Amino acid sequence: MTVKQSAWTGMLPVDDTALYVTDTGGSGPPVVYLNGAYADQSHWRRVIAELGSDYRHITYDERARGKSKRSADYSFEACLRDLDAVLKTRGVDRPVLVGWSLGGILAWHWADRNPDHVLGAVIVDAFPVGVTDEAGQEHIRKMFRRLRLLFPILARFGLAARMTADQHAEFNIEANEIAAASVPVIERLTCPVWFVMATGDSLGTKNGEMEQGRTVLDPILARNPNIKVSAKVASNHSKILRNDSPAVAQAVRELLAAHGRTVG
């Protein structure tokens, strides 16, 4: 028998900061949503609406995003600790992790480290490719410095963090390095990990760079039967949650059905 959990929204203290967390409660399967690098939890509204109230939806804003507080530590390891804290505090074991962009990278690393405590993951347009050379890293730094005056405006729409330009850039560079080194991680995953892939380029990429990066998954699909592409949709990386939320929701349903858990 599944125990019905109470809904809760509030601030969760973690390290030197506090995260804004929303838990819809209920007795349905827990689905935990992991945001893009500078996004807040508002981007998941359409996916949550598609799945409906038969699921327990847990969203949160990462450090310096949305309503969460600033921190002295914006590392990838801090992101992993934040996810640990959210799951522990909300009493969640074996969730489905749904991660977009950076959130997808976070999902497959957390699943790799905690194979007995995750039901599976839906990865929304993230793949194990990243900029690692010095020229590319300097390009990232220059791009964020050019955008620095827009950050306060973009943050209101869940598109930037309350960080300096250099903090934005260094976080992005680390994420690129971790993504680029992730092929062995994905290849050894033992839980089902289903990808929903976008099409075309996005901010900071051009000339088919994103599409070329997505092909890195092809040999991984051949080697690990737990990995599959659930759908490839027409939207680009930035618009996929807004325009193709039904495909993301369907991947969650199908992943749960593969475990014999039909909902609704």
N, C-alpha and C positions, 0 to 999 in steps of 0.2 A: 504494500500500500504506500502510495506517495503522499508525503505530508505536505499540506498546503502552506506555503510561506507567505508571510505578510509583505505587503508592498512597503518600500522605504526609499526615501530620497534625502540625501544629506551630504555632509563633508566627512571624509574618512582621513584621519591623520596617518601619514606615512613618512618616515624619515623626518626631514625638515620642512615638510609641506603638507598639504591636504588636498584630496581629490574629491571632485563633485561626482557623486555616484547616484544612479537611478536604477532601482530594482522593482519591476512591476509585480513581483510576487506571483502567487498562484501555485498550482500543483503540476504544471506542465514541464516538459524538458527544459532545463536551463540553457539559454543561448547567450553567450557573452560576446559583445561586439568590441572590436579593437580598431581604433581610428587610424586614419592616415597621419602622416608625420606632424602636420600642423593643424589638423582638423579637430573639431569637437564632436560630441555625441549626437548633435542634431542631424548629421548626415544620414543617420540610420532610420529616420522616421518612416520613410517609405517601405523599407524592408520589414520593419516591425509591423506596420499596418498590413502588409501583405500576409504575414504569418498569423497575425491576430492574437487573441487573448488565450488561445490554447497552449501558448508557450510562456515560459518565464524569461523575460527579456532583461538583461543587465547591461547597462551602458555606463561609461564614465569618461570624464575629461582627463587627459594626461596633464602632467605638470606644465603650468603656464599656458594651458589651453582652456578655452571655455571659461567655466567658473572656478576652475582649480587654481591653487595658489602657486606662486613662483617657488623656485628651488635653487640650490647651489649645484645640483647634479642633474644634468639632462642626458645622461648616458643611456645606451641601450640596456645595460644591466639594471639601471634604475627603472626602466620600463618593465622589465621582467619582475622586479620586486613589487612594482605597483600592481601588476596582475595577480601576483601571489597574494598580496594584501586584500585585494577586492574579493577574490575567491574565498579566502579564509574567513574574512569578516562576514561575508554573506552566507557562509556555510554551504558553498557549492563544491560538489565533487563530480567529476566526469561530465563537464559541460561540452557543448558544441561551441568551438571558438570560430567566430566569423571575423576575418580581418581583411581590411582594404589597404592596399599599398603597404606602408610600413607596418600596419597592423597585421598583414599577412605574414611578413617576415617574423614578427613577434610571435604569431600563432604557431608557425612551424618550429621555431626554436623552443617555445614553451612545451609543445607536444613532445619534442625530442627529449627534453629533460624530465618530463613527467608522463611517461607512456601509460602508466596505470591509473592516471587521474584525468584522462581526457577521452571523450567518446569519439571525437573526430574534429576536423577543421574544414571550413569552407574559406578558400583563399580568393579574394577578389582582386584580380589584376596585379598580383605581385609575382615576381619570378627571380631566380638566383643570378642576377646580373647587376653590376654596378660600376661606377667610375672609380678607378683606383690609382690612375697615374697622376703625376704632379700637375700636368697641364689641365686635366679635367677638374682637379680639386681647386685650382686657382680660378677656373671659370666659375665654379660654384660660389666661391667667395665673392667674386666680382658681381655675380648675378644678385646675390642677396644684399650686397651693399647698395646696388642700384635701386632695389625695392624697399629700402629701409624706411622711407617716408610713408610708404603705403601700409606698413604693418599695423598701425593702430586702427586703420579702416578695415583692413582684411580680417583682423582678429574679431571684429564685431560680427562677421559673417562666418566664423569658424574656419577661416582659411589661413590664419597665421597665428603664431604663438606670441606671448608677451615676453619675447626675448630680444636681445640685440641682434643686429645683422650678423655679427660674428658667431653668436650662439646658434642662430638658425643654420648658418653654413657648416659649422663643425658638427652639429647633430646630423645634417644631411650627409656629410662626408663619411662619418662613422657608419651610418645606415647603408651607404653604398658599399663600403668595405665588407660589412657583415653579409649583405645580400650576395656579393660576388663570391664569398667563401661558403655559400650555403648548399652547394650541390651535394656534398657528402651527407649533410644533415637531412635533406629531403629524401635521399636515396635509402636511408636506414629507418625512416618513419614506419611504425608498426600499426598506427591507427589509420582509418580512411581519411584522406586529404583530397578534397575535390576543389578544382580550380574553376572559377568563372572568369574568363578572359575578355578584355576589351579589344578594340581595334584602333590602329592609328597612333599618332604621336600625342604628346601632352606638353605641358609647360616645361621648358628647358630641353626638349628633344626635338629632332627634326629629321627629315629624309629617311623615315622608316626605322629609326633607331629602336623605338619601342617594339615594333613588330619583329625586328630581328632578335631582340632580347627574348621575346616570348618563345622562340624556337628552341631555346636552351632546355625547355621542359621535355622536348621530344624523346631524347635518349633516356631521361629519367622515367618517363611513362613506360618505356619498354623494359626497364630493369626492376621497377618496384610496382607490384600489382595493387598496392594500397593507394596509389596516386592515379587520378583520372581528371580529365577535363569534362566538367559537367555541361558547360556551355561556352560558346564564343559569341559575343553580342556586338551590335553595331556601334555602340557608344565608345567614346575614347576613355582614357584613364580617368579624367577629371569628372566626367558626366555619368559614369557607369551606375553609381548608386541612385542617382536622380532618374535616369531614363530606363534602366534595366533592373530595377529592384525585383520584379517578378522572377527573373532568372536566378537571382541570389536566394530569394525565398524558396524557390523550387529545389535548389541544391541542398538547402537545409532539410527540407521535407524528405528528399530522396536519401540523404545520408542517414537520417533517423530510420527510415523504412528499411534500409539495409541492415539495421540492427534489430529489426522486428518491432519497431516502435512507430506505429501509425498514430497520428494526432488529429483530433477533430472528427 
